[in-house]
């Protein structure tokens, strides 16, 4: 089991767009083999900063997902001037 933390910072004023688009991301995550759960967190000190924590059976399952067409299909929206920078992720092994 691993936990992946995916950090996002959005352009000010685009928070609702990001939160709305997350619904499509969660659907893709839930359909991915090896995914067990995910949660979207919002930073109370910086309302444009978000973290998605995602639980996976193993690192390979996560890697396969982020290389998939399904992942690209739900993350291309970030290029639509929603994100203020490149997302970053970190893997925490349990």
Secondary structure, DSSP 8 states (H G I E B T S, - for coil): -EEEEEEEEB-TT-HHHHHHHHHHHHHHHHHSTTEEEEEEEE-SS-TTEEEEEEEES-HHHHHHHHTSHHHHHHHGGGGTTTBSS--EEEEEE-
